């Protein structure tokens, strides 16, 4: 066990002397997850949770460095610069990365053909209805995940971004709002967000496999996105307790029921 994790565990055992405020934020996909975890965490009666929304990974990590947040959930690994600022990932979990649609009965897709759907000006589902793809900003972690997940996707995304008829959703919530409202949509997301937000969307099977926690765990569905629990250099007792709970068996159960699997990344601790 690293010295840092040991310090977190020791702080987590300390009972607060007075009411504390725990400020959290990060990837929009994890906003409800933070609330679900806190609702089951010890010491919640003596700690007030404040979720700062619409920060995204980059905004949350900047706020963490500036002392405006106590704990963040990042949708990507920390950069060298962020590590130099004292930020450290002290836990991680992985959720199936999924393609979702408002189409009532979407056909499954082959991983080898997904890039072509973003390049074609008029891609269609098997019933002939036009597929309407939705993009995320270049800087968003989901853009990097999608670009790295399927063959030829980086070039396909650049091609789609040059078109004026392809919408770009700024936040995780905007993304699924658009996916719900646009007929025959196709958007990338995570099972975690779709599950917790109870979205009216269909999951698209890929190479014959439907996304699920069990399929991700077994390797049958190999597409996932990793999230990181991040603390600043000087962390509070409340943040330490919450991080310890996320890494506990009880936290792992909540993660699993929400559509994610807790993982261990020694290099991130």
Backbone torsions as a table, in degrees:
resi	resn	phi	psi	omega
1	UNK	NA	134.6	-179.5
2	UNK	-71.9	158.5	178.1
3	UNK	-60.3	-34.4	-178.6
4	UNK	-67.8	-45.7	179.3
5	UNK	-64.6	-36.6	176.9
6	UNK	-62.2	-42.2	178.7
7	UNK	-62.9	-39.2	178.9
8	UNK	-63.6	-44.7	-179.6
9	UNK	-64.3	-40.2	179.0
10	UNK	-65.5	-42.1	176.9
11	UNK	-65.1	-35.4	-178.1
12	UNK	-64.6	-25.1	-179.2
13	UNK	-80.8	-14.2	-177.1
14	UNK	-80.2	125.3	178.4
15	UNK	-78.5	138.8	-179.2
16	UNK	-70.3	143.5	179.0
17	UNK	-83.2	-20.2	-178.8
18	UNK	-153.6	172.0	-178.6
19	UNK	-62.2	136.0	-179.7
20	UNK	-119.3	158.9	172.9
21	UNK	-112.1	129.4	178.3
22	UNK	-110.5	112.8	-178.3
23	UNK	-99.1	120.4	-176.5
24	UNK	-131.0	160.6	177.5
25	UNK	-179.9	-176.9	178.9
26	UNK	144.6	-142.9	-179.0
27	UNK	-54.3	130.1	-178.2
28	UNK	-58.8	-28.9	-179.7
29	UNK	-63.4	-22.3	-175.5
30	UNK	-103.6	7.0	-175.4
31	UNK	-59.4	-51.1	-180.0
32	UNK	-69.6	-33.9	178.6
33	UNK	-58.0	-42.1	178.5
34	UNK	-59.3	-40.0	179.1
35	UNK	-68.6	-40.1	179.1
36	UNK	-64.4	-43.4	179.4
37	UNK	-64.9	-43.9	-178.4
38	UNK	-64.8	-36.4	-178.9
39	UNK	-61.8	-25.6	-179.1
40	UNK	-102.7	-2.2	-173.6
41	UNK	-81.3	148.3	172.8
42	UNK	-63.1	159.9	177.0
43	UNK	67.2	10.8	-179.4
44	UNK	-66.6	-23.9	179.1
45	UNK	-68.6	-24.2	-178.3
46	UNK	-108.9	9.2	-179.4
47	UNK	-132.1	133.7	176.3
48	UNK	-99.1	126.4	178.9
49	UNK	-91.2	131.3	172.4
50	UNK	-123.5	114.5	178.2
51	UNK	-97.1	116.2	177.1
52	UNK	-90.8	110.3	-174.5
53	UNK	-86.9	169.1	174.0
54	UNK	60.5	27.2	177.4
55	UNK	-87.7	-36.1	-171.9
56	UNK	70.4	174.6	-178.0
57	UNK	-63.3	-50.5	-177.0
58	UNK	-61.3	-45.9	-179.5
59	UNK	-64.3	-39.6	-179.6
60	UNK	-67.1	-39.6	-180.0
61	UNK	-69.0	-35.5	175.1
62	UNK	-65.8	-41.0	178.6
63	UNK	-65.5	-36.0	178.4
64	UNK	-64.4	-44.2	178.6
65	UNK	-63.7	-33.7	-177.2
66	UNK	-84.7	-4.1	-179.9
67	UNK	85.9	9.9	179.8
68	UNK	-88.2	-11.9	175.2
69	UNK	-128.4	156.1	176.9
70	UNK	-102.9	-25.6	-179.1
71	UNK	-155.7	142.5	-179.6
72	UNK	-131.9	151.5	170.7
73	UNK	-109.1	116.4	-177.6
74	UNK	-103.1	142.2	179.5
75	UNK	-94.1	14.0	178.0
76	UNK	-154.7	163.8	175.4
77	UNK	-64.9	156.0	176.9
78	UNK	-70.2	145.9	175.1
79	UNK	-82.9	166.9	177.5
80	UNK	-60.5	-38.6	179.5
81	UNK	-64.3	-40.7	179.1
82	UNK	-66.9	-35.6	175.5
83	UNK	-66.7	-38.8	178.4
84	UNK	-63.4	-25.6	177.8
85	UNK	-81.3	-1.2	177.1
86	UNK	98.3	-1.0	179.7
87	UNK	-72.5	140.8	178.8
88	UNK	-141.1	135.5	173.5
89	UNK	-82.3	124.9	-176.3
90	UNK	-114.9	9.7	176.8
91	UNK	-176.5	163.8	179.5
92	UNK	-156.1	156.4	175.0
93	UNK	-148.2	157.8	-173.2
94	UNK	-128.0	135.2	179.4
95	UNK	-120.2	147.1	174.1
96	UNK	-56.7	128.9	172.6
97	UNK	-85.9	125.8	-169.3
98	UNK	-125.4	157.9	166.5
99	UNK	-104.6	131.1	-177.1
100	UNK	-124.5	159.1	-177.7
101	UNK	-151.4	154.9	172.5
102	UNK	-85.4	-9.1	178.5
103	UNK	-58.1	132.7	-175.4
104	UNK	-68.6	-27.9	-178.6
105	UNK	-141.6	71.9	-177.1
106	UNK	-73.0	144.5	172.2
107	UNK	-80.3	157.1	174.8
108	UNK	-68.7	161.3	-179.8
109	UNK	-122.1	153.8	171.1
110	UNK	-91.6	140.9	-179.1
111	UNK	-59.0	-31.4	-178.0
112	UNK	-72.4	-15.6	-176.8
113	UNK	-105.6	-6.9	-173.7
114	UNK	-64.5	-41.3	179.7
115	UNK	-59.0	-37.2	-178.6
116	UNK	-65.3	-26.7	178.3
117	UNK	-67.8	-29.0	179.3
118	UNK	-84.0	-21.1	179.8
119	UNK	-87.3	-38.9	-176.6
120	UNK	-66.8	137.2	177.7
121	UNK	-72.3	-21.0	-179.4
122	UNK	-140.7	66.1	177.2
123	UNK	-72.6	153.1	-177.4
124	UNK	-135.3	154.6	168.1
125	UNK	-76.8	172.2	-175.9
126	UNK	-64.2	-21.7	178.9
127	UNK	-87.5	3.6	177.7
128	UNK	93.6	-8.4	179.4
129	UNK	-73.4	143.1	-174.4
130	UNK	-73.7	132.5	175.4
131	UNK	-81.8	128.8	179.3
132	UNK	-114.2	104.4	-175.6
133	UNK	-79.4	150.8	178.4
134	UNK	-122.8	133.5	-178.5
135	UNK	-107.2	166.3	172.6
136	UNK	-115.6	160.3	177.1
137	UNK	-57.6	154.4	-178.3
138	UNK	-56.8	-35.8	-174.4
139	UNK	-80.0	-10.2	-176.6
140	UNK	-73.3	143.5	-178.9
141	UNK	-62.6	-32.2	179.5
142	UNK	-64.7	-31.0	177.3
143	UNK	-64.2	-43.2	178.3
144	UNK	-65.4	-41.8	179.6
145	UNK	-61.9	-48.7	-179.6
146	UNK	-61.9	-41.8	-179.4
147	UNK	-63.7	-28.6	-178.1
148	UNK	-95.2	-9.6	-171.1
149	UNK	-85.4	-42.6	-174.4
150	UNK	-116.8	148.3	-177.5
151	UNK	-57.6	131.4	175.6
152	UNK	75.6	10.5	-172.8
153	UNK	-73.7	-32.6	-178.6
154	UNK	-60.5	-46.6	178.9
155	UNK	-67.7	-37.1	-179.4
156	UNK	-65.0	-40.6	179.2
157	UNK	-65.9	-39.4	177.9
158	UNK	-63.6	-38.7	178.2
159	UNK	-66.0	-45.1	-179.2
160	UNK	-65.8	-33.9	-178.1
161	UNK	-67.6	-22.6	-179.7
162	UNK	-79.3	-11.2	-179.7
163	UNK	-87.8	147.6	-178.3
164	UNK	-87.5	-11.2	-176.1
165	UNK	-96.5	3.7	-178.2
166	UNK	-102.7	118.0	-178.9
167	UNK	-71.8	149.7	176.3
168	UNK	-120.5	118.2	-177.6
169	UNK	-92.6	125.3	-172.5
170	UNK	-71.0	-42.4	-175.6
171	UNK	-119.4	169.4	177.4
172	UNK	-59.8	-40.5	179.9
173	UNK	-70.2	-40.4	175.7
174	UNK	-58.5	-38.5	-178.2
175	UNK	-59.9	-48.8	-178.2
176	UNK	-77.5	-27.3	171.7
177	UNK	-59.6	-46.3	179.4
178	UNK	-65.4	-40.3	-179.7
179	UNK	-62.6	-35.4	178.6
180	UNK	-73.5	-36.5	-171.7
181	UNK	-88.9	-23.9	-178.4
182	UNK	-89.8	124.9	180.0
183	UNK	-62.1	138.8	176.2
184	UNK	56.2	36.7	-177.9
185	UNK	-68.2	165.5	170.7
186	UNK	-146.1	116.4	-177.1
187	UNK	-139.2	151.8	174.7
188	UNK	-91.7	142.4	179.1
189	UNK	-157.9	-161.6	173.7
190	UNK	-125.9	150.4	175.7
191	UNK	-59.3	-33.1	178.9
192	UNK	-56.3	-52.0	-177.7
193	UNK	-68.7	-44.5	-178.8
194	UNK	-60.3	-40.2	-179.1
195	UNK	-69.2	-50.9	-174.5
196	UNK	-69.4	-33.5	180.0
197	UNK	-88.3	-1.0	177.2
198	UNK	50.2	52.9	-176.0
199	UNK	-75.9	145.3	177.5
200	UNK	-86.4	70.6	-177.0
201	UNK	-139.5	156.2	177.3
202	UNK	-103.8	141.2	175.3
203	UNK	-85.0	134.5	-176.7
204	UNK	-94.5	119.2	175.0
205	UNK	-63.2	144.8	179.1
206	UNK	-125.2	126.8	-177.2
207	UNK	52.9	37.2	176.1
208	UNK	82.3	-1.6	-178.1
209	UNK	-108.6	131.3	175.5
210	UNK	-89.2	138.6	-177.9
211	UNK	-69.5	134.3	174.6
212	UNK	-161.7	164.6	177.0
213	UNK	-60.8	-43.4	-178.7
214	UNK	-64.6	-40.4	-179.7
215	UNK	-68.3	-35.5	176.7
216	UNK	-67.2	-43.3	-177.7
217	UNK	-64.3	-37.5	-177.5
218	UNK	-82.9	-16.7	-176.5
219	UNK	92.8	-4.6	177.9
220	UNK	-62.6	-37.8	174.3
221	UNK	-115.9	101.8	-168.2
222	UNK	-88.6	2.9	-171.5
223	UNK	-96.0	119.7	-177.1
224	UNK	-145.8	165.9	175.0
225	UNK	-128.0	132.9	-178.1
226	UNK	-99.2	135.9	176.5
227	UNK	-114.1	149.9	-175.4
228	UNK	-124.0	135.9	173.8
229	UNK	-89.1	118.6	-170.8
230	UNK	-119.6	134.7	174.4
231	UNK	-117.2	153.6	175.8
232	UNK	-81.2	177.2	-179.4
233	UNK	-60.3	-43.9	177.5
234	UNK	-109.6	102.8	-176.2
235	UNK	-107.3	152.6	-178.0
236	UNK	-83.5	164.1	176.8
237	UNK	-63.0	-38.0	179.5
238	UNK	-63.4	-42.0	178.1
239	UNK	-65.9	-39.1	179.2
240	UNK	-63.7	-43.2	178.9
241	UNK	-63.2	-41.6	-178.4
242	UNK	-67.0	-42.2	177.8
243	UNK	-62.3	-41.0	178.9
244	UNK	-64.3	-37.6	178.9
245	UNK	-66.8	-41.8	178.6
246	UNK	-58.7	-35.6	-179.3
247	UNK	-85.6	-0.1	-177.1
248	UNK	-86.5	165.8	175.4
249	UNK	-57.0	-37.6	178.6
250	UNK	-65.8	-41.9	176.6
251	UNK	-64.8	-38.4	179.1
252	UNK	-62.1	-37.5	177.9
253	UNK	-63.7	-42.5	178.2
254	UNK	-64.5	-42.1	177.5
255	UNK	-58.1	-46.5	-177.1
256	UNK	-64.2	-44.5	179.1
257	UNK	-66.0	-21.8	-179.3
258	UNK	-89.4	-9.9	178.9
259	UNK	106.7	31.9	179.8
260	UNK	-147.6	163.3	179.8
261	UNK	-123.7	129.4	175.7
262	UNK	-70.4	135.0	178.3
263	UNK	-128.6	164.6	179.5
264	UNK	-116.7	124.2	177.0
265	UNK	-120.4	91.2	-178.1
266	UNK	-54.2	-33.7	-178.1
267	UNK	-71.0	-13.2	-178.3
268	UNK	-98.5	-4.8	-174.6
269	UNK	-92.3	NA	NA
